[in-house]
Amino acid sequence: MTEIIDLKNIEKCIEAMKKGDPIIIPTETVYGIGALAFDVQSVEKVYELKKRDKKKSLIVLVDSVEMLNRIVKKVTYVEEKLIKAFWPGPLTIIFESNGSLPSNVTGGKDTIAVRIPDNAIDLELIHRLNQPITAPSANISGKLSITEAMTAYQEFNGKVPYILDGGKSSIGLESTIVKVKKDIVSVLRIGKILPEDIEKLGLKVEIIKDKMEKKTHYQMDKKVILISGTLEEQYHKMKEYIENDKNETIDIIGFKENHILLRESVHQYMDVGYVEEVENFSKNLFQMLYTCDKSKADTILIELPEEKGFGGIVIDKLKEVTNHDIL
């Protein structure tokens, strides 16, 4: 049986991890699976819990640059600029490993993905353990990421001893992943931190689309349709779909502006806030998708934000859920 505990009982988590048991931990991005990064057997359990391809490396969390220096060969000038600007925070940097970590953490590669989380519980845990911990997203490969402790409980009850409850993830999307080569910052996954945020530091940035981390864990069991256009166009598209498919039970993830117009016509209308509140949309995205995926609805209609800035990232995540099924 898995127990959900809070920071006051963190000692239980520390004891479990020292014995080799992974636990579920909160982060500001999404919940992760925490294990001692130097413990080969614990790391193996992480792969088993996620049913993850062992050729794929695991993100590692540290609590300081001093701890970072224990596991990487060097930190370049450009990497230092990124660290000063974005750590603690949702930026994962791929460094050259110094070989101290087990090869199953790095997926057999000579690099390691690391960040300092912007989460007091994580930092306390790492500080008390005095060593890096793993933190891949707490989901089975092929499933949605998790941003709340109770959702983690539903997925991992009986599989881990503890879930450390840190409340709802404050960001709700995975970290941005970058790799520095010849003073150029290559973006391999876009999350909360956008390429333009990095460019503001005076750094050269490139988005490596052919190497962009391919995600399969957003795929849902339900039929999902994305609704494009202006608010008025989205309203008419959804209204027409509802009227034409009277035998379907429908959930909507949509903006407050259309809530009052459509809420009585569907099974549930999950309000993401006003159209300009894109960060609220992203923060709650995975939990809303999870709730709809578990509901009685046959189909989920999701209104798209404007495709600019952070809205573009939300759209990319949603496209991965639906395989580009857009009205």
Buried (B, 14 or more C-beta within 10 A) or exposed (E): EBBBBEBEBBEBBBEBBEEBBBBBBBBBBBBBBBBBBBBBEBBBBBBEBBEBEBEBBBBBBBBBBEBBBBBBEEBBEBBEBBBEBBBBBBBBBBBBBBEEBBBBBBBEBEBBBBBBBBBEBBBBBBEBBEBBBBBBBBBBBEBBBBBBBEBBBEBBEEBBBBBBBBEBBBBBBBBBBBBBEEEEBBBBBBBBBBBEBBEEBEBEBEEEEEEBEEBEBBBBEBBBBBBEBEEEEBBEBBBEBBEEEEEBEBBBBBBBBBBEEBEEEBBBBBBBBEBEBBBBBBBBBBBBBBBBBEBEBBBBBBBBBBEEEBBBBBBEBBBBBBEEEBB
